[in-house]
C-alpha cells in the first residue's frame, strides 16, 4: 500500500538532489497519515492473537538465532542507511520511492518478530528482554 502511494504520488524521502516541489510533499501526503502505520498495528494484533491461542509455543534455538541474525542488522541498516546515502550524494528516484514505501513495513515486521520472541520468554541478543522488562520503565 505505502509503496504504491509513494510511486503514484511521486513521493520521496528527499535524500539527494530531489526537492519537495519535484517529488511531492512526503510528510503531509504520506508520513503523518494513519495508513503509514496500519501494518504496525496489524502485526501487533497478530502477535497478540498468536500468543493468546498458543501461550506455550516454543521456538527452536536455530530459528531464534536465524531471526536475530536477520533482524539486528536489518533494523540497524534502516536507521543508518539514510546517513550513508546523504554522504554519498543521495539516491535515485527509484531508491527514494522504495525506501519511503518499505521502511515502515520492514521495521514493523522486524520489531514484531523480536517482541514475539521476547514474549515467549527468550532473552535475545544483549539480554534485551531483561532490559525492556526492567521496573525502571514502569510509571
C-alpha positions, 0 to 999 in steps of 0.5 A, a space after each residue: 500500500 505505502 509503496 504504491 502511494 509513494 510511486 503514484 504520488 511521486 513521493 520521496 524521502 528527499 535524500 539527494 538532489 530531489 526537492 519537495 516541489 519535484 517529488 511531492 510533499 512526503 510528510 503531509 501526503 504520506 508520513 503523518 497519515 494513519 495508513 503509514 502505520 496500519 501494518 504496525 498495528 496489524 502485526 501487533 494484533 497478530 502477535 497478540 492473537 498468536 500468543 493468546 491461542 498458543 501461550 506455550 509455543 516454543 521456538 527452536 534455538 536455530 530459528 531464534 538465532 536465524 531471526 536475530 541474525 536477520 533482524 539486528 542488522 536489518 533494523 540497524 541498516 534502516 536507521 543508518 542507511 539514510 546517513 550513508 546515502 546523504 554522504 554519498 550524494 543521495 539516491 535515485 528516484 527509484 531508491 527514494 520511492 522504495 525506501 519511503 514505501 518499505 521502511 515502515 513495513 520492514 521495521 514493523 515486521 522486524 520489531 514484531 518478530 523480536 517482541 514475539 520472541 521476547 514474549 515467549 520468554 527468550 532473552 535475545 541478543 544483549 539480554 534485551 528482554 531483561 532490559 525492556 522488562 526492567 521496573 525502571 520503565 514502569 510509571 
